[in-house]
Amino acid sequence: MPGSAQAQADLQIHQQSRGLRQGPRWALATRDVSLDYPTVIETFSCALNLPLGTSATPHLNMLLRRSMVDAGLATYRAKDHYQRQRPFAALNEGTCSPAEEAKLARDGSYPSGHSALGWAVGMVLTGLAPERGNALLQRGHAFGQSRMVCGVHWQSDVDAGRLVGAAAVARLQAEPVFVAQAELARQEIAAARQKGLQADAATCAQEAAALKN
């Protein structure tokens, strides 16, 4: 609510994050804007240390794609209900994604769809490759934070998006089709590891440096 303690905290966090503009973290937030396939799946390649979105892992690609759609769409009833104004619109500022601004200004800010699907993907991949769990959840968390850095969501939008994403994954785990495809995806990951496939080291070093900011 406007004037609430949460709204004041959101504004403070937003103002503090403006110092990241034009830096490495801003560049990563710009990259995280895209929900196009396979770009959005490739976002998690470094955290998994495996190329994603390639022909080597078709079941994994489809599992992630379906999970992201379910998690993202799960936010829209709340978005339509609350119709919260986004930071850039409320404060008359620019974002890391100017091409999106006209559309986003008409779209509710709470909760964050990007945050929901990013957290969902991190959780799904952690279930498939628990040895990479810390890195995967950190990247899923950062994917949502990118929306706050970008100036298109308040911090509480991002936090609420993660709750929606977690709920979506919990529901998916009760679906036989999801469970069956997850097992096939797990096998693909193991096979890719045996072949020695890894994410691009230079890209991952750049991403790691950005996430330190």
ABEGO torsion letter per residue (X at the ends): XBGBAAAAAAAAAAAAAAAABGBAAAAAAAAAABABOAAAAAAAAAAAGBBBGBAABAAAAAAAAAAAAAAAAAAAAAAAAAGBBBAAAAAGBBBABAAAAAAAAABBAOBBAAAAAAAAAAAAAAAABAAAAAAAAAAAAAAAAAAAAAGABBAAAAAAAAAAAAAAAAAAAABAAAAAAAAAAAAAAAAAAAAGBBBBAAAAAAAAAAAAX
